[in-house]
């Protein structure tokens, strides 16, 4: 099909002027960009009317569909009142309401919210806040951080220092602070006959050994609860989080929960940490916080940590800022997102949708070419055994040809659809993915 003149011009202009993220731009000499004109529900539409089921929620951010009328209405109303004001020396209603509601979602345990613009910023804030806390409380030796093997926490320099994905990290290694990685409880790595919970316990023992030796210089452990996304949707048992919480308390090490992707219902509870019955010292949030509409991140922490910064001396304060911190429009979108969760009983509704997708994907899960088919909440993943170095790109292209937006991570194919996906869309997603797998 011939593309429209408008579409063709947009492609040329984008390639000339836009440096696209996480992309080798030269590949677009043979792999055309997809110019999107509009979105509605789970679907994206190009300028020629072709549609694509957004099965990855546009990098895991879109919860309630493109063009959601309730979020649209909230933003329209906010535009008539206030678009932005600096949060240094000023405040506004949306940021206060959002902070109060986020705190309530932790049972009031994390009562102080600090805002950034994206997930990597949230990681940076939590790392700096942990380091500064120990300095303010007379423990300046505690400057090191621990993360899981295969972890991903963002691509700014501080966040990249605790990330363990070679593709992102190796080039910039000379710029990064050293950190320590402990074994991941990813159950795909368990020995034959070893349950996910048993394997999680064994990995927690490795963490214990490390903290026993290095707790005096360790500021914090940072963990993606239940699902490590960028390493291929690695899933683990909640037992690891329970054990990690106990160990961090015993050895006086902060626990940072990176719920940038796992928060807001993705794992089947509002926060993944709920499944372990724990509360971290820092909770990092972003992605779904605004329903996929606007950039926003937040770090929630305890009153005891906040009090360590509360002082007459400016240098003891947390001197970190973003120009658009607590942006009124973004906060209003987040409040509208929380309203949908509350009024539509989303977590319960998602359980039924997860069961329906698992049922629809039964043939896919049992296909001889798939391995490790797994599901946590509204996240699904499986591997394709292949020696094809270009597998991810070819799968992506074949999916687009079948009206699906899927971006495999290596040989891991995953689904992370908006929560508004319906039965017909579930059937289309699973059946057409099965067709691609059969040809892989």
C-alpha positions in Angstrom: 0.0 0.0 0.0 1.3 3.5 -0.9 1.8 5.8 2.1 0.1 9.2 2.0 2.0 12.3 1.1 1.7 13.5 4.7 3.0 10.2 6.1 5.9 10.1 3.7 6.9 13.7 4.5 6.7 13.1 8.2 9.0 10.0 8.0 11.6 12.0 6.1 11.5 14.9 8.5 11.6 12.6 11.5 14.7 10.8 10.2 16.4 14.1 9.5 15.5 15.9 12.7 14.7 13.5 15.5 17.3 11.3 17.2 15.1 8.4 18.4 15.7 6.7 21.8 17.2 3.3 22.2 17.7 3.1 18.5 20.5 2.5 16.0 19.3 5.2 13.6 21.1 3.5 10.6 18.6 0.6 10.9 15.8 2.9 9.7 17.3 2.9 6.3 15.7 -0.5 5.9 13.2 -0.5 8.8 10.7 2.3 8.3 9.5 4.3 11.3 5.8 4.0 12.0 4.1 7.4 11.8 1.2 7.5 14.2 -1.6 9.9 13.6 -3.9 9.1 16.6 -4.8 6.7 19.3 -8.0 5.3 20.7 -8.3 2.6 23.4 -5.7 -0.1 22.8 -5.2 0.9 19.2 -2.8 3.2 17.4 -3.6 4.4 13.9 -1.2 5.6 11.2 -2.0 8.2 8.5 -3.2 5.6 6.1 -5.7 4.1 8.5 -3.7 1.1 9.4 -4.1 0.1 13.0 -1.8 -1.5 15.6 -2.8 -3.1 18.9 -0.6 -1.5 21.5 0.3 -4.7 23.3 3.2 -3.1 25.2 1.3 0.0 26.4 3.8 2.2 24.6 6.8 1.2 26.7 4.6 0.2 29.7 3.1 3.5 30.5 -0.5 3.4 29.1 -2.9 1.9 31.6 -6.4 3.0 30.4 -6.1 3.4 26.7 -5.1 6.2 24.3 -7.4 9.1 24.4 -9.1 8.2 27.6 -12.1 10.5 28.0 -11.8 10.9 31.8 -8.1 11.7 31.8 -8.7 14.1 28.8 -11.5 15.9 30.8 -9.3 16.2 33.9 -6.5 17.8 31.9 -8.8 20.1 30.0 -10.2 21.4 33.3 -6.7 21.8 34.8 -5.6 23.8 31.7 -8.2 26.4 32.6 -6.7 26.9 36.0 -2.9 26.3 36.2 -0.4 24.6 33.9 2.7 24.9 36.0 4.4 26.8 38.9 7.8 26.2 40.4 7.6 23.9 43.5 10.4 25.7 45.3 8.6 28.2 47.7 5.2 27.5 46.0 2.7 24.7 46.0 -0.6 23.9 44.3 -3.7 21.7 44.9 -3.0 18.8 42.4 0.5 18.1 43.9 -0.9 18.2 47.5 -3.8 15.9 46.6 -1.6 13.5 44.8 0.9 13.3 47.6 -1.8 12.6 50.1 -3.4 9.9 48.0 -0.1 8.1 47.2 0.8 8.1 50.9 -2.6 6.6 51.7 -1.9 3.8 49.2 1.1 2.8 51.4 -1.1 2.8 54.5 0.6 6.1 55.5 3.9 4.4 56.0 5.6 6.5 53.3 4.3 9.9 54.0 6.7 12.2 52.1 6.7 12.5 48.3 9.5 14.0 46.2 8.8 14.5 42.5 10.9 14.1 39.3 10.1 13.8 35.6 10.8 10.1 34.7 11.9 6.8 36.1 15.6 7.3 35.9 15.1 10.6 37.8 13.3 8.7 40.5 16.2 6.3 40.9 18.7 9.2 41.1 16.6 10.8 43.8 16.3 7.6 45.9 20.1 6.9 45.6 21.1 10.4 46.5 18.5 10.6 49.3 19.8 7.4 50.8 23.4 8.5 50.6 22.6 11.9 52.1 20.6 10.4 54.9 23.5 8.3 56.1 25.8 11.3 55.9 23.3 13.5 57.9 23.0 10.8 60.6 26.8 10.4 61.1 27.4 7.3 58.9 29.4 8.8 56.0 31.0 5.4 55.1 27.7 4.1 53.8 28.1 5.1 50.2 27.8 1.9 48.2 24.8 0.3 46.5 23.6 -3.2 45.8 21.3 -4.4 43.0 20.3 -7.6 41.4 22.1 -9.3 38.5 20.3 -8.3 35.3 18.7 -5.3 37.0 17.6 -2.1 35.1 17.0 1.2 36.9 17.5 3.8 34.2 20.1 5.2 32.0 21.3 8.4 33.6 24.7 8.0 35.2 23.6 7.3 38.8 20.8 5.0 37.7 23.1 3.3 35.2 25.6 2.6 38.0 23.1 0.2 39.6 21.9 -1.2 36.3 23.3 -4.5 35.1 22.4 -4.8 31.4 25.6 -4.8 29.4 24.0 -3.3 26.3 23.2 -0.1 28.1 26.1 0.0 30.6 29.4 -1.2 29.1 30.0 1.9 26.8 29.7 4.3 29.8 31.5 2.2 32.4 34.3 4.7 32.8 31.8 7.3 33.9 30.0 5.2 36.5 30.4 4.6 40.2 31.0 1.0 41.1 28.1 -1.0 42.6 27.7 -4.7 43.6 25.3 -7.1 42.0 23.9 -10.1 43.9 22.2 -13.2 42.3 18.8 -12.6 40.8 15.9 -14.7 42.1 14.7 -15.1 38.4 13.1 -18.5 38.6 14.2 -19.4 35.1 17.7 -19.9 36.7 16.5 -22.4 39.3 17.9 -25.9 39.3 15.7 -28.8 38.2 13.2 -29.6 40.9 13.8 -26.3 42.8 10.7 -24.3 43.2 10.6 -20.5 42.6 10.3 -19.9 46.3 13.2 -22.2 47.2 15.3 -20.5 44.6 14.3 -17.1 46.0 15.4 -18.2 49.4 18.8 -19.4 48.1 19.4 -16.0 46.4 18.4 -14.3 49.6 21.2 -16.3 51.4 23.7 -14.8 48.9 22.4 -11.3 49.7 22.7 -12.1 53.4 26.3 -13.1 53.0 27.1 -9.9 51.1 25.5 -7.6 53.7 27.1 -9.5 56.6 30.5 -8.6 55.1 29.7 -5.1 53.6 26.9 -3.5 55.5 29.1 -0.9 57.1 29.7 0.7 53.7 26.4 -0.2 52.1 23.7 2.6 51.8 20.9 0.7 50.1 19.7 -2.3 48.1 17.6 -1.4 45.1 15.2 -4.1 43.7 12.6 -4.3 40.9 9.9 -6.2 42.9 8.6 -9.4 41.3 9.6 -8.6 37.7 12.9 -7.5 36.3 11.7 -6.1 33.0 14.7 -5.1 30.8 16.5 -8.4 31.2 13.5 -10.2 29.7 10.6 -10.0 32.1 12.4 -12.1 34.7 9.9 -13.0 37.4 10.6 -14.1 41.0 8.8 -15.2 44.1 7.7 -12.7 46.7 9.8 -14.6 49.3 12.9 -12.8 48.1 11.3 -9.4 49.0 10.3 -10.7 52.4 13.8 -11.9 53.1 15.4 -8.8 51.7 13.3 -6.6 54.0 14.4 -8.5 57.1 18.0 -8.4 56.0 18.0 -4.7 55.3 16.6 -4.0 58.7 19.1 -6.3 60.4 22.1 -4.7 58.7 20.8 -1.1 58.6 20.6 -0.8 54.9 17.9 1.0 53.0 15.5 -1.0 50.8 14.7 0.9 47.6 11.7 -0.6 45.7 11.9 0.4 42.0 8.2 0.1 41.1 8.5 2.4 38.1 7.2 -0.4 35.9 5.6 -2.8 38.5 3.5 -0.2 40.2 -0.1 0.8 39.5 -1.5 -2.7 39.2 0.9 -4.3 36.7 1.7 -7.3 38.9 -1.8 -7.9 40.2 -1.7 -5.7 43.3 -1.5 -1.9 43.3 2.2 -2.1 44.3 4.2 -5.3 43.8 5.6 -5.0 47.3 2.1 -5.7 48.7 2.4 -9.4 47.6 5.3 -9.7 50.0 3.6 -7.8 52.8 6.5 -5.3 53.1 7.1 -1.6 52.9 10.4 -0.3 51.5 12.3 2.7 52.7 12.0 4.4 49.3 9.3 3.7 46.7 10.1 4.8 43.1 7.1 5.4 40.8 6.7 6.6 37.3 5.4 5.2 33.9 1.8 4.4 34.7 1.4 7.1 37.3 -0.2 9.5 34.8 -1.9 6.8 32.7 0.7 7.3 30.0 -0.2 10.9 29.4 2.6 13.1 30.8 6.1 12.7 32.3 6.1 12.4 36.1 7.9 10.4 38.7 7.7 10.3 42.5 9.8 8.9 45.3 8.0 8.2 48.6 9.8 7.8 51.8 9.4 7.4 55.6 9.1 10.2 58.1 12.3 9.1 59.9 14.3 9.7 56.7 12.5 13.0 56.0 13.4 14.2 59.6 17.1 13.6 59.0 17.1 16.4 56.4 14.9 18.8 58.5 17.4 21.4 59.9 18.4 25.0 59.9 21.5 24.2 57.8 20.8 24.4 54.0 23.5 21.8 53.3 21.6 19.2 55.3 18.5 19.7 53.1 17.9 17.6 50.0 19.2 19.9 47.3 17.8 18.2 44.2 15.4 19.8 41.7 13.7 19.5 38.3 12.3 22.5 36.6 9.0 20.8 36.1 8.9 19.1 39.5 5.3 18.4 40.5 3.9 19.8 37.3 0.2 20.6 37.8 -1.0 19.0 34.6 0.9 15.8 35.2 -0.4 15.6 38.8 -3.9 16.2 37.6 -3.5 13.3 35.1 -2.2 11.1 37.9 -5.2 12.0 40.1 -7.6 11.1 37.2 -5.7 7.8 36.9 -6.2 7.1 40.6 -9.9 8.0 40.3 -10.3 5.3 37.6 -8.6 2.7 39.8 -10.9 3.6 42.6 -14.2 3.9 40.8 -13.8 1.0 38.4 -12.3 -1.6 40.8 -9.5 -2.1 38.3 -7.4 -4.6 40.3 -10.3 -7.0 40.5 -11.3 -6.5 36.9 -7.7 -7.2 35.8 -7.7 -10.6 37.6 -10.6 -11.7 35.3 -8.8 -10.3 32.2 -5.6 -12.1 33.2 -7.4 -15.3 33.5 -9.0 -14.8 30.1 -5.7 -14.0 28.4 -4.1 -17.1 30.0 -6.9 -19.2 28.7 -6.7 -17.7 25.2 -2.9 -18.2 25.2 -3.0 -21.9 26.1 -2.0 -23.1 22.7 0.7 -20.4 22.5 2.1 -21.5 25.9 2.2 -25.1 24.8 3.7 -24.5 21.4 6.9 -26.5 20.9 8.9 -23.3 20.0 8.0 -21.4 23.2 9.8 -21.8 26.5 9.1 -20.5 30.1 5.6 -19.1 29.4 4.9 -17.1 32.5 2.5 -14.5 33.9 2.5 -12.1 36.8 -0.6 -9.9 37.0 -1.0 -8.1 33.6 2.5 -9.1 32.3 3.1 -12.1 30.2 6.4 -13.4 28.7 7.9 -16.4 26.9 11.1 -17.2 25.1 11.6 -18.5 21.5 14.6 -20.8 21.1 16.5 -19.3 18.2 20.0 -18.6 17.1 18.8 -15.7 15.0 20.6 -12.5 16.1 18.0 -10.5 14.2 15.0 -12.3 15.8 13.6 -9.3 17.7 13.5 -7.1 14.7 12.0 -9.7 12.4 9.3 -10.5 15.1 8.5 -6.8 15.4 8.1 -6.5 11.7 5.9 -9.6 11.4 3.8 -8.3 14.3 3.2 -5.0 12.6 2.0 -6.7 9.5 -0.6 -8.4 11.7 -1.7 -5.2 13.4 0.3 -5.8 16.6 2.8 -3.6 18.4 5.2 -6.1 20.0 8.9 -5.4 20.8 10.7 -8.5 21.9 13.6 -8.1 24.4 16.2 -10.4 22.7 14.4 -13.7 22.3 11.8 -12.8 24.9 8.3 -12.0 23.6 6.1 -10.2 26.1 2.6 -8.8 26.5 1.9 -5.8 28.7 -1.4 -4.4 27.2 -3.5 -1.5 28.5 -6.0 -2.6 31.2 -8.9 -1.7 28.9 -8.1 -4.6 26.5 -11.3 -6.5 25.8 -12.1 -10.1 24.9 -11.9 -9.7 21.2 -8.6 -7.9 21.4 -7.2 -10.6 23.7 -8.2 -13.2 21.1 -6.6 -11.2 18.3 -3.4 -10.7 20.3 -2.9 -14.3 21.2 -4.0 -15.9 17.9 -1.8 -13.6 15.7 1.1 -14.0 18.0 0.7 -17.8 17.7 0.8 -17.3 13.9 4.1 -15.4 14.1 5.6 -18.0 16.5 4.7 -20.8 14.1 6.7 -19.1 11.4 9.6 -18.1 13.6 
